[in-house]
Amino acid sequence: MMSTLPSLGFAGIGLMGLPMCRRLLAAGYRLTVWNRNPAKCAPLVAAGARQVASPAELCAQADVVMLCLADTAVVREVVFGPAGIAEGAGRGQLLVDFSSLEPAATREMAAELLGRTGMGWLDSPVSGGVAGAEAGSLAIMVGGEAADLERVRPVLMSLGQRVTHMGGVGAGQVTKACNQMIVACNALVIAEVVALAESAGVDAGLIAEALAGGFADSRPLQILAPQMAASRFEPVKWHVRTLLKDLDTAVKFSRETGSATPLSGLAAQLMRLHGSQGFLQQDPATLVQMYRGPGSTD
């Protein structure tokens, strides 16, 4: 049975990539891994993965190569840079990119990779955070050829509870931008709510419980409000810099398409202000500190 499964390569062993790879190994897939910092691959090698020294080498070992990287520039470097995926790719192979990138750049890179090597591209950004990656409950939004998606759907279902084909290449990234607009704006208003409750003498730790099941309820509310009320900012499960990057992507894309996104534009500026005060590498739960004012403590 093992021989019927496609062999997989995975580049980007970070907060999300590590638990995703663990799930793929647990599902029985043959997995080859690469990361810019090779030491981060050690837990996966111990669990049965094979490690290689370059992205190009992933292609020699895999039917499907997956990416989970920081941003558009990093993906471009890993795909088209020295010893990149384009140097090892061939017709019949498929790239599945879980990263959150600029839609237009995704379309350009996919077309270039296909033209140069014959390798297909699915942009498949995910939502659900580290907890979703660990539980295999991610929401995966996919852009690309329907036939390519069906080819890897069983692999994706090892990682997520929902896989939705949104359209051609780039459509997954547009959907992820929409997702992040909602998440970021939600996180900012939750921070306002917690700070307001505190300043009014209300127990902010009860906000999530009190609003559960009502129209104001959401997963971000249930996760972030208790963390904010308790000033519980560790461990870092996601980063302010990631939300800022995705908001900037959304606002840039809105300009390119002539669509108005004023709330997301404001959210990007507030996120940038918070990041500039030393919070870029911190959890978005720290957004409450921006509203608590002088004298607030971590």
Secondary structure, DSSP 8 states (H G I E B T S, - for coil): -GGGS--EEEE--STTHHHHHHHHHHTT--EEEE-SSGGGGHHHHHTT-EE-SSHHHHHHH-SEEEE--SSHHHHHHHHHSTT-HHHH--TT-EEEE-S---HHHHHHHHHHHHHHH--EEEE--EESHHHHHHHT-EEEEEES-HHHHHHHHHHHTTTEEEEEEEESTTHHHHHHHHHHHHHHHHHHHHHHHHHHHHHTT--GGGHHHHHTTSTT--HHHHHHHHHHHTT---S--S-HHHHHHHHHHHHHHHHHHT---HHHHHHHHHHHHHIIIIITTS-GGGGHHHHH-TT---
